[in-house]
Amino acid sequence: MGRFLQLVLDMFDGATSQALQGLGTHKPSASQKRQPKAPKRIKPHALLGSLHNDATVKPPAAAFHGPHVPCEPLGQVLPKAHYAHPRATRRIQLGNSEVAYAFRRGKRRTIGMAIGPDGLEVSAPRWVTVGEVESALHEKADWIARKLVEMQERQQQLGAARIVWADGVVLPYLGDQLQVVLDSSRALKKNSAQFESAQQPHLSDSISLGAKATSQDGALAAEPLLHTLRLGLPLNAEPPQIRDAVQAWLMRQAKTLFVERLNHYAPQLGVQWQRVSLSSAATRWGSASANGAIRLNWRLVHHKRDVIDYVVAHELSHLRVMDHSPRFWETVQSVMPDYAQRRRVLKDEPLPPWS
């Protein structure tokens, strides 16, 4: 029997033979038997839960047939760049980009990443190590690089569209345009404001004038009207003085319009709001409290009325559902079937910086 076993061993290489020779001869000690298994470590990519849609983990692409050149990572192709969040507490090298990001820990289950006007913000559960956070950042390096570039370009476009406060400045108003005219004549009281609505042209007049604007469904759309806001200010008024006078007038118009639209949608949603106040938040259009208090950003008056209606319906719906669950969106849809299209405008059509 021993000779037969040796013959079988000779058929294998040395390493395999040694393994077979030791088979049945090595007995683990009692301590080895009782040794518990090490806990399974969660991989960093499994923690990525609160990312932008573009940053979600995608299945591997189908294999190419034949020779091909793999794509270079975006972070390696882009020129060297430095991005620094004003509240940055950590920094990391992602490809050719050095990114200083704002980092915080909180009561959450996944690693979250967000790209805003200030840069990259990262939040993570308290039990996740810094090494795992950095591994997740390296895994999403291409997404981070692309979004940082897009945000930088977006901010440059906004900077080019910055409002210059002077006589004749034009700014968006309820989907149309509003031209500010300084008028210190006696007919207009000092520091007062007078709105002059542009006359709505007939459709035939628009066609004869060569209007080519079309809506998303291909129908002919009217060109934005140019309204006039006369301010009782001298022609040499300082820019901050002009800005404050325009803002005061817009805020009064916003408050009146918001009350009207709240009263329109509240009965349809079966809710009752208690009070409305104006907000000047930089990144938030509105908020609602369980006590019926509504806050709306006065700069919504730059957008069209249907977009304003979406924000109003959104906040009123929170008086029924205080979260963003499917039930909440069903509530919004019950009074506004096309809410998604209106909501998209808030992201796709940024307003010029107000300063």
WOWO-V591546 format. One record per backbone hydrogen bond with DSSP energy under -1.0 kcal/mol. NH is the residue of the N-H (numbers start at 1). CO is the residue of the C=O. If there is no record, write none. Layout:
BEGIN
nh;co
NH;CO
NH;CO
END
This chain:
BEGIN
nh;co
5;1
6;2
7;3
8;4
9;5
10;6
11;8
12;9
17;13
18;14
19;15
20;16
21;17
22;18
25;22
26;22
33;29
34;30
46;43
47;44
49;111
50;111
55;52
56;53
76;73
77;73
78;74
81;96
83;98
85;100
88;85
89;101
90;101
92;99
94;97
96;75
97;94
98;81
99;92
100;83
101;90
102;120
104;122
106;124
108;106
111;47
112;123
114;121
116;119
119;116
121;114
122;102
123;112
124;104
133;129
134;130
135;131
136;132
137;133
138;134
139;135
140;136
141;138
144;140
145;141
146;142
147;143
148;144
149;145
150;146
151;147
152;148
153;149
154;150
155;151
156;152
157;153
158;154
159;155
160;156
161;157
162;159
163;353
166;164
168;180
169;166
171;178
173;176
174;301
175;302
176;173
177;225
178;171
179;227
180;169
181;229
183;231
188;185
191;232
192;189
194;230
196;228
206;202
207;203
208;204
209;205
210;207
211;206
215;219
218;215
221;213
227;177
228;196
229;179
230;194
231;181
232;192
233;231
237;234
242;238
243;239
244;240
245;241
246;242
247;243
248;244
249;245
250;246
251;247
252;248
253;249
254;250
255;251
256;252
257;253
258;254
259;255
260;256
261;257
262;258
263;259
265;261
266;262
269;265
271;266
274;292
275;292
277;294
279;296
287;295
289;293
292;289
294;275
295;287
296;277
297;285
298;279
300;297
301;298
302;299
303;300
308;304
309;305
310;306
311;307
312;308
313;309
314;310
315;311
316;312
317;313
319;316
320;317
321;317
323;321
329;325
330;326
331;327
332;328
333;329
334;330
335;332
336;332
339;336
342;338
343;339
344;340
348;344
349;345
END
